[in-house]
Amino acid sequence: MSKRKLPVLERAPRKPVELIQGSKVVRFVGVSLGGGKSDKACVAILEYYPENKKIFLSRLFEKIKSDEKISGDSKIHALIDQNNVDIAYVAFDTPWNLPACVTCQKVCPGAEVCKDPHIDWMWKHHNEKVSKKRPKKLFTPYTQRTIEMYLQTELEQPFHMHHAMGANSAPLLARASFLKKRLTAVDCIEVFPKLTLWRLGKSLNMMESQLTDHRAAFGGDESRAQFLQTLNDNDIAFIYTQDMKHMVENNHAFEAFLCGFTAFLKYKGLTEKKPKNFPKNEDWIEFPTQDLKLKDL
């Protein structure tokens, strides 16, 4: 039986002239997901040339959606397959693993007496950090992971991720898990774009007010434009004018780029390592180091 050819938009590789001639390239794919029945998903392909020490946004695909015969998921896979040579990482903006308590096969004694490492960590965190707040809210280990609790209290300011199995994130987790099943030949990482933007912006000496509302319905486009312009002014990444315009107008395209850029930073060893006291089997997300010096890349 013949295979159906996926109708994915083809775009010829674009490269600044000085990078074309036989340079080694390392690719990073950023994926920002929306619901499976929406048209919000975006994919960004970034290319890094070690010999030239240059990173640039090679391709940007927006509003990937299903049609009558082909799913948006298959289109995302096709885009990754078209660019699968020398991919270092595929970076998603959503988790793909269920919280450990959902997949645990043991007879459950209840979170109050469970001795699994991640539950022990959650209790210690709750007793030391959360219990001091009012009103007190107990964690729910079947909806949230330790990483979400960690980011609320252990960085330079609180960062609030949606629970992996919360109402907003659960459908995206299911979609990311479905997509990742077929990505057997590449390493995948999870990214929290809001935190990446914060750390990158601070490295570029941007004002905090410019880094906290990139998703806002009013002012979000201005925040995205300010960050991209600062990135361009400091010669950090090469971005075509048309792609910059798309990322200003479309937050999912912007976050796909942030995911891909975080993958690049991980490749360079410039993302935070998992703390020693963090449960070994728990998910960790990739985000820039606090002392990042972007201008020295």
N, C-alpha and C positions, 0 to 999 in steps of 0.2 A: 504494500500500500504506500502510495507516495505521501511524503510529508508536506503539510501545509506550510508555505513560506510566510513568516510573520511580517506584516506590513509595518515595519519600524522605520522611522525616518532615518535615512542615511545622511551623515554629514562627513565630508572629507576632513581629514585631520588638518588642523591649522597650526602652524608653528611660526614663531618669529624667524626671520631669515637666518640669523646667526646660529640657530639650533638645528637646521635641517640636515647638515652633512654628516651622516653616520654616527651621531652621538648616541651613547647609551641612554636609555630612558627607563624610568620606574613610574608605574601608573598607580593612581589611587582613585577609588570610586566612592563617591558620597551619595547616599540614598536617603531622601526625605519622603516618608510614607504618609499617605492619607488613607481613608477607608477604601476597601476594595471596590466599592461601587462609585467612588468619586473620581474626579480628574485632578487631584491635588498632588499626586506623586511626582517627584522630580529626581533626575539623576545627573550628577556632575562628574566629569572625568578630568582629573588633574594629572599633569605629567611633570616629572622632575628630571632634570638633566644634571647628574652629579658633576660631570666635567666642567659645565658652565655655572654650576650652583644656581640654577634657575628653576623656579616652579611656575607653571602657568595653567590656567583653566583652558583645557583643550576643547571640550564639548559640554554643552548644557542642554538637557532635554527636559521640557516642561510639560505639565498637564497630561501625564501618561494615563490613559484610561482604556477601559475595555470597549470593544465594539461588538457587533452581533456574533462574531465567530472566534475572536481572539481576546483573551483576558489581558488586563493591564499587567498582571503578574508575569505572563509569558513575554510581554513586551519588555519588561524590566530585565528579565533573564537574557533576552536577545541583545539588549544594549550592552550588558556586561560581557556576553560572549563575543560580541563584535570587537570588544576592546580588551580581550582577556590575556593578551601577550604582556608579560612583565608586570602584572598586577601584584602589588604588595599587600594591599588590604582593601576590603569592601567595608565601608563604615555606614551603619544604620543609625537613625535618630530615635530608635525605639528598641526595647528589649525583645528577645525572641525566646528566652527561657522562662518557664513558669516558676513562681516562687517555690522554694524547696519543700515547703509544707504541702503543696498541692501534689507533688510527685512522690512524696515519701511513701514507702511501702510498709513501714513498721506499724504495729498496733499503736495508735495515737493515745498517749496518756493525757493530752491537753497541754497547751502552751505553758501553763502554770508550773508544771513539774517536768517538762521535757528537758533532756540534757544534751540534745544535739548542739554542736558548736554555734550554729547561727542563732539558735534560740537563746543560748547563754549570752551571746554578744548582745542580742536585742534587749534582754533583761538588764544587763549591766548598763547599756546605753540609756534605757528608760529610767533606771534608778538614779543615774548620775546626772542626766541632762533633762529629760522630758518631765520627770516628776516634780521638778522645781517650778514648772509653769502652771498657770491657771487658765482655763480648767485643765485638769489632768486627762490625757487621752492615752489609752493603752494601745500598743501596736497590734496589728492584725497580720500575722505571719503568712496567711493564705492570700493576701492581696499585695503585700509589700516585701521588699528585699532589704537586706542590711545596707546596701549602697544608698538607698533613698533616705534612710535614717542618718547615715554618715554625712551626707551632703548638707543636711539641715543644721549641723552643729560643729563640724570639724574643719571648716575652711574659714577664709577671712571674713565671710559673711554667709548668712543662711541662703542655701539654694534649694528650692522646693521642686523636686521631680514628682510627676504623677506616679502613683503606685502602679507597679507593673500590671496588676490585675484590677486596677480601678476602672471606673465606668468609662473614662476617656481613653485609657491605654489598652485595655484588654483586646478590643478588635484589632488594634495595630500590632499587638504582640502576636496574635494569631496569624496575621498576614506575614509578619517578618519571619515567624517560625516556618510557615509554608514556603516562603521564598528561600530560606537558608537551606532547606532540605536538598535543593539542587545545586547549591554552591559548595560542592565537595572539593574543588581544586584550589580554593582561595581561602585565606584567613579573613574572618569577619570580626569586627569590633563594634562596640556600642559607644555612641557619643551623645552628650547632652549639649546641644548647640548653644543654649543660653550661657552655660558655664564657659564653653570655648570662647564665645564672643567676649565675655567679661575679661578673661585672662589675656586674650589677644589685645583687646582695647587698652587694658591697663599697661601692657608692655609698650604700647604706642603712645602712652601718656594722654589718652583721651579722657574726657570728663565722665564721671560716673553716670550723669544724667543722659549721656549719649549711648549708654550700654545696657540700659535696663528695660527699654520699651520697644525692642525691634519687632515685636509681634503686635503692637498696639494698632487698632484700627485707625486712629488718628495720631500721626506722628511717627508711626513705625517705618514708613517709607523714608522719612527724613533721617531716622536713626541708621537705617541700613545704608543710605547714601553717604552719610558722614563716615561710617566705618570703611566702606569700600574706597572712598576717596583718600582717606588716610593711609590705607594699605597701598594704594597706587602711588601716593606722594612719596612714600618711604621706599618705593621700589622693592616691596616684599614679594609680590606676585604679579604676574602679567595677566591682565584680564581685558578682553576685547570690549570695546565701548558698548556694543549691542548686548553682550552678556551682562555687563554691569547694569544696563538699563532694565533687563529682565529681572535681575536679582533685587533691584530697588522696588520694582512693581510687584514681585511675587516672593513672599516670605519663604515658601517651600523651596524655591530655587536657591535662595540665599542660604537656607539651612543645609541644603544638599552640598553647597560649596564649603560651608563650615565643617561638615562631616568629612569631606575629602581632605580638607586642609589639616584637620586633626589627625587623620591617618598618616599624612606626610610628617607631622611632628612626631608621631609614634615611631615611624621609620628612622627618624633622626635621633631617637632616644630622648625626646623633649616632652614626654608626657609623664604624669605622676605615677609612681609605682604603688602597688597595693601595700598598705601598711602591714607591719609584721603581726599585729594583733587582729587583723581582719580575717574572718573565716575563710579558709583556703578554697572551699568549694563554692563560695558565693560569687555571683557576678560582680565584675568591676567595670567601670566605664573609663574611657580614655579622655583626658583633658590636659591642657598645657600646664607645665610646671609654673609655679608662682614667680620664680625668678627668671622667666623666659626673656631672652634678649632677641627679639625678632630681627632687629637691624644687623645682628651678627650672623644670621643664617648664611 
